[in-house]
């Protein structure tokens, strides 16, 4: 069973191009260091819920779009190895200091797969 890192964040709509450029660079680095897959998705059918929802979770503003992304690895151990390499990779240092979104509202976590079809 694989291991998955998941992310949800709100990106200002006028900075979506910047976000895509950074995400593309990051994806290349993650894949080079051993991730199995790297996926970035923008909200298309994500209603604002009365109690909970993706937009509520990241406190999305009217001028922001929700991004949902995930990275897969063969195992937690491989994820930890890849993550260290990615965080130390000099190609991403400037991007991590100049993210085109509010990182304080990003939700992220690691998940063990329990069913894979």
C-alpha positions as CSV (number, residue, x, y, z in Angstrom):
1,X,0.0,0.0,0.0
2,X,1.3,3.5,-0.9
3,X,1.6,6.5,1.3
4,X,0.0,9.9,0.4
5,X,0.7,13.5,1.4
6,X,-2.4,15.6,0.9
7,X,-2.7,19.4,0.7
8,X,-5.6,21.9,0.6
9,X,-5.0,25.6,0.2
10,X,-6.5,28.8,-1.1
11,X,-4.7,30.7,-3.9
12,X,-5.6,34.2,-5.0
13,X,-7.1,33.9,-8.4
14,X,-4.8,36.6,-9.8
15,X,-1.8,34.5,-8.6
16,X,-2.9,31.2,-10.0
17,X,-0.4,31.4,-12.8
18,X,2.4,32.0,-10.3
19,X,1.2,29.1,-8.2
20,X,1.1,26.7,-11.2
21,X,4.7,27.7,-12.2
22,X,5.9,27.0,-8.7
23,X,3.9,23.8,-8.4
24,X,5.3,22.5,-11.7
25,X,8.9,23.1,-10.5
26,X,8.1,21.5,-7.2
27,X,6.5,18.5,-8.9
28,X,9.6,18.0,-11.0
29,X,11.8,18.0,-7.9
30,X,9.5,15.7,-6.0
31,X,9.4,13.2,-8.8
32,X,13.2,13.4,-9.3
33,X,13.7,12.5,-5.6
34,X,11.4,9.5,-5.7
35,X,7.7,10.4,-5.5
36,X,5.4,8.1,-7.5
37,X,3.0,10.8,-8.5
38,X,2.4,14.5,-8.0
39,X,-1.1,16.0,-8.7
40,X,-2.4,19.6,-8.4
41,X,-6.1,20.3,-8.9
42,X,-8.2,23.5,-8.8
43,X,-11.7,23.7,-7.5
44,X,-14.4,23.2,-10.1
45,X,-17.4,21.9,-8.2
46,X,-16.7,22.9,-4.5
47,X,-19.7,24.5,-2.8
48,X,-19.3,26.6,0.3
49,X,-20.9,24.4,2.9
50,X,-23.1,25.5,5.9
51,X,-20.8,23.7,8.4
52,X,-17.8,22.3,6.6
53,X,-16.4,22.4,3.1
54,X,-13.1,22.8,1.3
55,X,-13.5,26.6,1.1
56,X,-14.4,26.9,4.8
57,X,-11.5,24.6,5.8
58,X,-8.9,27.1,4.3
59,X,-10.9,30.2,4.9
60,X,-11.1,30.9,1.2
61,X,-11.9,34.5,0.3
62,X,-14.1,35.5,-2.7
63,X,-11.0,36.3,-4.8
64,X,-9.4,32.9,-4.1
65,X,-9.6,29.4,-5.5
66,X,-9.2,26.2,-3.6
67,X,-6.4,23.9,-4.6
68,X,-6.3,20.2,-3.7
69,X,-3.1,18.3,-4.3
70,X,-1.5,15.1,-3.3
71,X,1.8,13.3,-3.7
72,X,2.2,9.5,-3.5
73,X,5.1,7.4,-2.4
74,X,5.7,3.6,-2.1
75,X,5.9,3.9,1.8
76,X,6.1,6.2,4.8
77,X,9.8,5.6,5.0
78,X,10.3,6.6,1.3
79,X,8.1,9.7,1.9
80,X,10.3,10.8,4.8
81,X,13.4,10.2,2.7
82,X,12.0,12.1,-0.3
83,X,10.6,15.0,1.9
84,X,14.1,15.6,3.4
85,X,15.7,15.7,0.0
86,X,12.9,18.1,-1.3
87,X,13.2,20.4,1.6
88,X,17.0,20.6,1.2
89,X,16.8,21.0,-2.6
90,X,18.2,24.5,-3.4
91,X,15.9,24.8,-6.5
92,X,12.9,25.3,-4.2
93,X,14.4,27.6,-1.6
94,X,13.2,30.8,-3.2
95,X,9.8,29.4,-3.9
96,X,9.3,28.3,-0.3
97,X,10.1,31.9,0.8
98,X,7.8,33.5,-1.7
99,X,4.7,31.4,-1.9
100,X,1.8,33.0,-3.8
101,X,-0.7,32.0,-1.1
102,X,-1.1,32.2,2.7
103,X,0.7,29.1,4.0
104,X,-0.9,29.6,7.4
105,X,-4.2,28.5,5.9
106,X,-2.8,25.4,4.1
107,X,-4.0,22.1,5.5
108,X,-1.6,19.1,5.0
109,X,-0.9,15.7,6.3
110,X,0.4,12.2,5.6
111,X,-2.0,9.3,5.1
112,X,-1.6,5.5,5.0
113,X,-3.5,3.9,2.2
114,X,-6.1,1.3,3.4
115,X,-7.8,0.5,0.0
116,X,-6.3,0.9,-3.4
117,X,-8.2,-0.3,-6.5
